[in-house]
């Protein structure tokens, strides 16, 4: 995908003295008192800002925070705590500018934070007048918020349409590169792991991947539905019997391409859903009517680990069992360890997946960890994200 990158503009000496508008993702968690409880997104956004400042630009940065009502400011919606934390990390004062759409005073070498962009009326519906006002504030628009790349809003899409120059910041560019490497030009075999509670929430992802991957590993409640589709009993486990036809269609689509969806050969069951429930390993065809399947078994884990060891590219979205309960975490840990040991290019995304990666301490062993959430899922569905589309279009200017 051809896009303009902030690094390209800097290398060409095109940023000195320019007004640069950066759309970051600073939507961090806060406690009831408004204190930031986790600042990863703030830390991740700083390299882009520092690149622009060092190049001599006048820098404005904004983000959404929470779910404010457009046009109604409340103190809890303010980016002030974010600016304070970013200022601590960068060793500088960062003023917060309210009511900024009609003009912002910022000089080269200065950095200001523009108040929560979702307070502006028309932001979420990508109002053209608002987008044009934002574009008029800058010479260069930098999109560096992959977590919003699947939304066409005024501060993510509209401004990119109308700004003099629109480019990708280092975070967004890295996501584009990783996604292209994993899905557009993958080293084969390409193996995808898609897990979660329901087939219905990831059906379009499964269908899209079935047209492209060499192996499709399913886990969690999704695997239970596929087990049903394969004629196995699953007791009282979570599943969607009304989607058996769709599950069989995915299996057949893979088979027609000489690929497969491995069905578990053993599972870990319990009689109740609880951390202290007794865990019992059973053959996949020995599940009783009152059993809950809460993880894949050790034989299945070994089969899947071997497939991952042979992969050229791995895409991972979702733990394969109830890994929050240690008795039912073996499958997810086996998958995580196999990915960590693999020489394949690996990309992982989704909140539960990131939690599993953190639990097993394999952050450095995954080639690329996507922070995008919904945007990552839409890419797996085969959709072209609005941010990618508009930046690609503007690269032709």
C-alpha positions in Angstrom: 0.0 0.0 0.0 1.5 3.3 -1.1 1.1 6.1 1.6 3.0 9.2 2.5 4.9 8.7 5.8 5.9 11.4 8.3 9.5 10.0 8.1 9.5 10.6 4.4 8.5 14.3 4.8 11.1 14.8 7.5 13.8 13.2 5.3 12.8 15.6 2.5 13.1 18.6 4.9 9.4 19.4 4.4 8.4 19.9 8.1 10.5 22.9 9.3 8.2 25.8 10.2 5.1 23.9 9.2 1.9 23.5 11.3 1.5 19.8 12.0 -1.8 18.3 13.3 -1.4 14.8 14.8 -4.4 12.6 15.5 -3.1 10.3 18.2 -4.9 7.6 20.2 -4.7 8.8 23.8 -7.9 7.1 25.0 -6.3 5.8 28.2 -8.1 4.1 31.2 -8.8 6.3 34.3 -10.1 5.6 37.7 -13.1 7.3 39.3 -10.9 10.2 40.4 -9.7 10.8 36.8 -6.2 9.4 37.5 -4.7 7.5 34.6 -4.3 3.9 35.5 -2.3 2.7 32.4 -0.3 5.0 30.1 0.9 2.7 27.2 -1.0 4.7 24.6 0.5 8.0 25.8 4.0 6.5 25.7 3.4 5.0 22.2 2.3 8.4 20.8 5.4 10.4 21.9 7.8 9.3 19.2 5.6 10.7 16.5 5.3 14.0 18.3 9.0 14.2 19.0 9.8 13.5 15.4 7.8 16.5 14.3 9.2 18.8 17.0 12.8 17.9 16.2 12.0 18.7 12.6 11.1 22.2 13.5 7.3 22.0 13.2 4.6 23.7 15.2 2.8 20.7 16.7 -0.9 20.2 17.6 -2.0 16.8 18.9 -5.5 15.6 19.7 -7.4 12.5 20.5 -10.8 11.2 21.7 -11.1 10.2 25.4 -14.1 8.2 26.6 -17.6 8.7 25.2 -18.4 12.4 25.6 -21.6 14.0 24.3 -20.8 16.3 21.3 -21.0 20.0 22.2 -21.3 19.3 26.0 -18.0 19.7 27.9 -17.7 17.9 31.2 -14.5 18.0 33.3 -14.2 14.2 33.2 -14.0 14.4 29.4 -10.9 16.7 29.4 -7.6 15.6 28.0 -5.9 17.7 30.8 -4.7 14.6 32.7 -3.3 13.1 29.5 -1.5 16.4 28.8 -0.1 16.4 32.3 1.2 12.8 32.0 2.6 13.3 28.6 4.3 16.5 29.8 5.9 14.5 32.6 7.2 11.9 30.2 8.5 14.5 27.7 9.9 16.9 30.3 7.9 19.9 29.1 4.7 21.8 29.8 1.9 21.0 27.4 -1.0 23.5 27.3 -4.5 22.2 26.6 -6.5 24.3 24.1 -10.3 24.3 24.3 -12.7 25.5 21.5 -9.9 25.2 19.0 -11.6 24.6 15.7 -11.6 28.3 14.7 -7.8 28.8 15.2 -4.8 27.8 17.3 -1.7 29.8 18.2 1.4 27.5 18.1 4.9 28.4 17.0 7.7 26.1 15.6 9.1 24.0 18.4 6.0 24.4 20.5 3.5 21.6 21.3 -0.1 22.1 22.3 -2.8 19.5 23.0 -6.2 20.2 21.5 -9.1 19.3 23.8 -11.0 16.0 23.3 -11.9 16.0 19.6 -15.2 14.1 20.2 -16.5 17.3 21.9 -16.8 18.9 18.5 -20.3 18.7 17.0 -20.1 16.6 13.8 -17.0 14.7 14.7 -18.4 11.2 14.7 -20.5 11.8 11.5 -17.5 13.3 9.7 -19.1 16.7 9.1 -17.5 18.3 6.1 -17.5 21.9 7.6 -15.8 20.6 10.7 -13.3 18.6 8.7 -12.4 21.6 6.6 -11.9 23.8 9.7 -9.5 21.2 11.1 -7.7 21.0 7.9 -7.3 24.8 7.8 -5.4 24.6 11.1 -2.4 22.8 9.6 0.0 22.3 6.7 0.4 18.6 7.4 -2.0 16.1 8.9 -0.5 13.1 10.6 -2.7 10.1 11.3 -1.0 8.0 14.1 -4.1 6.4 15.7 -4.6 2.9 14.4 -7.2 2.2 17.0 -9.5 4.7 15.1 -8.5 3.6 11.6 -11.7 1.8 11.1 -13.8 4.9 11.7 -14.4 7.7 9.2 -14.7 10.7 11.5 -13.8 14.3 11.0 -10.5 14.1 12.9 -9.4 10.8 11.2 -10.8 10.9 7.7 -12.3 14.3 6.8 -9.2 16.2 7.8 -7.1 13.8 5.7 -9.3 14.7 2.7 -8.9 18.4 3.0 -5.4 19.0 4.6 -2.7 20.2 2.2 -0.7 17.1 3.0 -1.9 13.9 4.8 0.5 11.2 6.0 0.9 8.3 8.4 2.8 8.6 11.6 5.2 5.8 12.8 2.6 3.9 14.7 0.0 3.7 11.9 2.8 3.1 9.3 4.0 0.1 11.4 0.5 -1.3 11.5 0.1 -1.0 7.8 3.5 -2.7 7.2 2.8 -5.5 9.6 -0.7 -6.2 8.2 0.6 -6.2 4.7 3.3 -8.6 5.6 0.9 -10.9 7.4 -2.1 -10.8 5.0 -1.2 -9.2 1.7 2.2 -10.8 1.1 2.5 -13.6 3.7 5.2 -16.2 3.9 3.5 -19.6 3.6 2.1 -21.5 5.3 -0.2 -18.8 6.8 -1.9 -20.0 9.9 -4.6 -18.0 11.7 -5.9 -18.5 15.2 -9.4 -17.1 15.7 -10.9 -17.7 19.1 -13.7 -16.2 21.2 -17.0 -17.0 22.7 -19.2 -16.7 19.6 -19.0 -17.7 16.0 -21.5 -14.9 15.2 -19.1 -12.1 16.3 -16.3 -13.4 14.1 -18.2 -15.2 11.3 -17.1 -12.7 8.6 -13.5 -13.0 9.8 -13.6 -16.8 9.6 -15.2 -16.6 6.1 -12.6 -14.1 4.9 -9.7 -16.1 6.3 -11.0 -19.4 4.9 -10.3 -17.9 1.4 -6.7 -17.1 2.2 -5.1 -19.1 5.1 -3.5 -22.5 5.0 -4.6 -23.4 8.5 -7.4 -22.0 10.6 -7.3 -22.8 14.3 -10.5 -22.1 16.2 -10.8 -21.9 20.0 -13.1 -21.0 22.9 -16.8 -21.1 22.2 -16.1 -20.9 18.5 -14.3 -24.3 18.7 -17.4 -25.8 20.5 -19.6 -24.8 17.5 -17.1 -26.3 15.1 -17.0 -29.5 17.2 -20.8 -29.7 17.0 -20.6 -29.2 13.2 -18.1 -32.1 13.1 -20.7 -34.4 14.8 -19.2 -34.3 18.3 -21.1 -33.8 21.6 -20.2 -30.8 23.7 -22.4 -31.2 26.8 -23.6 -27.9 28.1 -20.7 -25.9 26.7 -21.2 -22.5 25.1 -22.0 -22.8 21.4 -24.3 -21.5 18.6 -26.2 -24.5 17.1 -28.0 -22.2 14.7 -24.6 -21.5 13.0 -23.6 -25.1 12.3 -24.3 -24.6 8.6 -21.9 -21.6 8.5 -19.3 -23.6 10.5 -19.5 -26.5 8.1 -19.2 -24.1 5.1 -15.9 -22.7 6.5 -14.6 -26.3 7.0 -15.6 -27.2 3.4 -14.1 -24.0 2.0 -10.8 -24.8 3.6 -10.9 -28.4 2.6 -11.6 -27.4 -1.1 -8.3 -25.4 -1.0 -6.4 -28.3 0.5 -6.3 -26.5 3.9 -7.9 -27.5 7.2 -9.7 -26.4 10.4 -8.2 -28.8 13.0 -11.0 -30.1 15.3 -9.9 -30.8 18.9 -9.1 -34.4 19.7 -9.2 -33.8 23.5 -10.6 -31.1 25.7 -10.5 -30.0 29.4 -13.9 -30.1 31.0 -15.5 -29.0 34.3 -19.0 -29.4 35.8 -19.2 -25.7 36.6 -17.7 -22.4 35.4 -15.4 -21.4 38.2 -11.7 -20.9 38.9 -11.7 -23.7 41.5 -13.8 -26.2 39.4 -12.2 -29.6 39.0 -10.6 -29.9 35.6 -10.8 -33.2 33.7 -9.1 -34.0 30.4 -11.3 -36.0 28.1 -11.2 -37.3 24.6 -13.3 -35.1 22.3 -15.8 -37.9 21.8 -16.2 -38.6 25.5 -17.8 -35.3 26.6 -20.7 -35.9 29.0 -24.1 -34.1 28.9 -23.3 -32.1 32.0 -19.7 -31.1 31.0 -18.5 -27.6 30.2 -15.6 -27.5 27.7 -13.3 -24.8 29.0 -10.0 -25.5 27.2 -8.3 -27.7 24.6 -6.5 -30.7 25.9 -2.8 -31.5 25.8 -2.9 -33.7 22.7 -4.7 -31.0 20.8 -2.3 -28.4 22.1 0.6 -30.5 20.8 -1.0 -30.9 17.4 -1.6 -27.1 17.1 1.9 -26.3 18.4 3.4 -28.4 15.7 1.4 -26.6 13.0 2.5 -23.3 14.4 6.1 -24.5 14.4 5.9 -25.2 10.7 4.2 -21.9 9.8 5.7 -19.0 7.8 3.2 -16.4 9.1 0.9 -16.5 12.1 -2.1 -14.3 12.8 -3.5 -14.6 16.4 -6.8 -13.2 17.7 -8.2 -14.7 20.9 -7.2 -17.2 23.6 -8.3 -20.8 23.0 -9.6 -21.4 26.5 -10.6 -19.7 29.8 -7.0 -18.7 30.4 -8.0 -16.4 33.3 -8.5 -19.7 35.3 -5.2 -21.4 35.7 -6.8 -24.9 35.5 -8.0 -24.0 32.0 -5.0 -22.0 30.7 -2.9 -24.8 29.3 -4.1 -24.5 25.8 -3.6 -20.8 25.5 -0.2 -21.0 27.1 0.8 -23.8 24.7 -0.3 -21.6 21.8 1.6 -18.6 23.2 4.8 -20.6 23.8 4.6 -22.1 20.3 4.3 -18.7 18.7 7.1 -17.4 20.8 9.4 -20.2 19.7 8.4 -20.0 16.0 10.5 -18.4 13.3 7.3 -17.3 11.6 6.3 -13.6 11.2 3.6 -13.3 13.9 1.0 -10.6 14.4 -1.4 -10.6 17.3 -4.3 -8.3 18.3 -7.4 -8.0 20.4 -7.7 -7.2 24.1 -7.8 -10.8 25.4 -4.9 -11.8 23.2 -2.8 -8.9 24.5 -3.7 -10.0 28.1 -2.5 -13.6 27.3 0.7 -12.3 25.8 1.3 -10.2 28.9 0.5 -13.2 31.2 3.1 -15.4 29.6 5.6 -12.7 29.1 6.2 -13.2 25.3 5.9 -9.6 24.2 9.4 -9.6 22.7 8.8 -12.9 20.9 5.8 -11.8 18.9 6.8 -10.0 15.7 4.1 -7.4 15.9 1.5 -6.7 18.5 -1.4 -4.7 17.1 -3.1 -2.2 19.5 -6.1 -1.6 17.2 -8.9 -3.8 18.7 -11.8 -3.2 16.3 -9.5 -2.0 13.5 -7.5 -5.2 13.7 -10.6 -7.3 13.5 -11.9 -5.4 10.5 -8.6 -6.0 8.7 -9.0 -9.7 9.4 -12.4 -9.4 7.8 -10.8 -8.3 4.6 -12.1 -4.7 4.9 -10.2 -1.7 3.7 -10.0 0.6 6.6 -11.1 4.2 6.0 -7.8 5.6 7.2 -5.8 3.3 4.9 -8.1 4.2 2.0 -7.9 8.0 2.3 -4.1 8.1 3.0 -3.6 5.9 0.0 -5.7 8.2 -2.1 -3.9 11.3 -0.8 -0.5 9.7 -1.6 -1.3 10.1 -5.3 -1.6 13.9 -4.9 
